[in-house]
């Protein structure tokens, strides 16, 4: 099912929500900057919500959210960028959010189901907000 494959990639692919969760988890633990720690924690929580929404959508479309991409490659933390300073974190995060926004747009353009289009658009809006927050943080470093 092409819809399930698309959702699987958004959830468990290299640039998917699971990668984002692990990226922000790692960075939140590694930074000692309290403001950045708070922003990363908030974004991580949003990404966890997105992962749950995508997994629910996979189930709704008759699939099983096995946490693997459309090529049956299971999610791996090899996808996470383990940069070790805040400026590097933020440059990676900004790039990843830009990729996410693009990936959600491609998904919106491909799916027929209107409620799924709406859900993907809402997630994309969150990613745009994350991009804004991360760019504001980058100005501090």
C-alpha positions as CSV (number, residue, x, y, z in Angstrom):
1,X,0.0,0.0,0.0
2,X,1.7,3.3,-1.1
3,X,0.0,5.3,1.7
4,X,1.4,3.0,4.4
5,X,4.9,3.0,2.8
6,X,4.8,6.8,2.7
7,X,3.7,7.0,6.4
8,X,6.4,4.4,7.3
9,X,9.1,6.6,5.8
10,X,7.8,9.7,7.6
11,X,7.8,7.7,10.9
12,X,10.8,5.5,10.7
13,X,12.9,6.6,7.7
14,X,16.4,8.3,8.0
15,X,14.8,11.8,8.3
16,X,11.6,10.6,10.0
17,X,10.1,11.3,13.4
18,X,11.9,8.6,15.3
19,X,15.2,10.1,14.1
20,X,14.0,13.5,15.3
21,X,13.0,12.2,18.7
22,X,16.4,10.5,19.2
23,X,18.3,13.6,17.9
24,X,16.5,16.0,20.3
25,X,16.8,13.5,23.1
26,X,20.5,13.3,22.7
27,X,21.0,17.1,22.4
28,X,18.7,17.8,25.3
29,X,20.9,15.6,27.5
30,X,24.1,17.0,26.1
31,X,23.5,20.7,26.5
32,X,24.0,22.6,29.7
33,X,22.3,25.7,28.3
34,X,18.9,25.7,30.1
35,X,17.0,27.8,27.5
36,X,18.2,25.5,24.7
37,X,17.4,22.4,26.9
38,X,13.8,23.6,27.3
39,X,13.4,24.3,23.5
40,X,14.8,20.9,22.6
41,X,12.6,19.2,25.1
42,X,9.5,20.9,23.7
43,X,10.4,20.0,20.2
44,X,11.2,16.4,21.2
45,X,7.7,16.1,22.8
46,X,6.1,17.4,19.6
47,X,8.1,14.9,17.5
48,X,6.8,12.1,19.9
49,X,3.3,13.3,19.2
50,X,3.9,13.2,15.5
51,X,5.3,9.7,15.7
52,X,2.1,8.6,17.6
53,X,-0.1,10.3,15.0
54,X,1.7,8.6,12.1
55,X,1.7,5.2,13.8
56,X,-2.1,5.6,14.4
57,X,-2.5,6.6,10.7
58,X,-0.6,3.4,9.6
59,X,-3.0,1.3,11.7
60,X,-6.0,3.3,10.3
61,X,-4.9,2.4,6.8
62,X,-4.6,-1.3,7.6
63,X,-0.9,-1.5,8.3
64,X,1.3,-2.3,11.3
65,X,3.7,0.3,12.5
66,X,6.7,-2.0,12.6
67,X,9.1,1.0,12.9
68,X,10.8,0.3,9.6
69,X,10.8,2.3,6.4
70,X,9.2,1.4,3.1
71,X,12.2,-0.7,2.2
72,X,11.7,-2.8,5.4
73,X,14.9,-1.3,7.1
74,X,14.2,-1.0,10.8
75,X,14.8,2.3,12.4
76,X,18.3,2.7,13.7
77,X,20.1,5.3,15.8
78,X,22.8,5.3,13.1
79,X,20.5,8.0,11.6
80,X,21.2,10.3,14.5
81,X,23.8,13.1,14.1
82,X,25.9,13.0,17.3
83,X,27.3,16.6,17.1
84,X,28.8,17.7,20.4
85,X,28.2,21.4,20.6
86,X,25.2,23.7,20.6
87,X,26.0,25.5,17.3
88,X,26.5,22.2,15.5
89,X,23.3,20.8,17.1
90,X,21.3,23.7,15.8
91,X,22.8,23.7,12.3
92,X,21.9,20.0,12.0
93,X,18.5,20.6,13.5
94,X,17.7,23.4,11.1
95,X,18.7,21.2,8.1
96,X,16.6,18.3,9.4
97,X,13.5,20.5,10.0
98,X,13.9,21.8,6.4
99,X,14.1,18.2,5.1
100,X,11.0,17.3,7.2
101,X,9.0,20.3,5.8
102,X,9.9,19.2,2.3
103,X,9.1,15.5,3.0
104,X,5.7,16.4,4.5
105,X,5.0,18.6,1.4
106,X,5.8,15.7,-0.9
107,X,3.6,13.4,1.2
108,X,0.7,16.0,1.1
109,X,1.1,16.2,-2.7
110,X,0.9,12.4,-3.0
111,X,-2.0,11.4,-0.8
112,X,-5.6,11.4,-1.9
113,X,-7.3,11.1,1.5
114,X,-8.3,14.6,2.7
115,X,-8.1,13.8,6.5
116,X,-4.6,12.5,6.0
117,X,-3.6,15.5,4.0
118,X,-4.9,17.7,6.9
119,X,-3.0,15.7,9.5
120,X,0.2,15.9,7.4
121,X,-0.3,19.7,7.0
122,X,-0.7,20.1,10.7
123,X,2.5,18.2,11.4
124,X,4.3,20.3,8.7
125,X,3.1,23.5,10.5
126,X,4.7,22.2,13.7
127,X,7.9,21.5,11.8
128,X,7.9,25.1,10.5
129,X,7.4,26.4,14.1
130,X,10.4,24.2,15.1
131,X,12.5,25.7,12.4
132,X,11.6,29.2,13.6
133,X,12.5,28.3,17.3
134,X,15.8,26.7,16.2
135,X,16.8,29.7,14.1
136,X,16.1,31.9,17.1
137,X,18.3,29.7,19.3
138,X,21.1,29.7,16.7
139,X,21.4,33.5,17.0
140,X,22.4,32.9,20.7
141,X,25.5,30.8,19.8
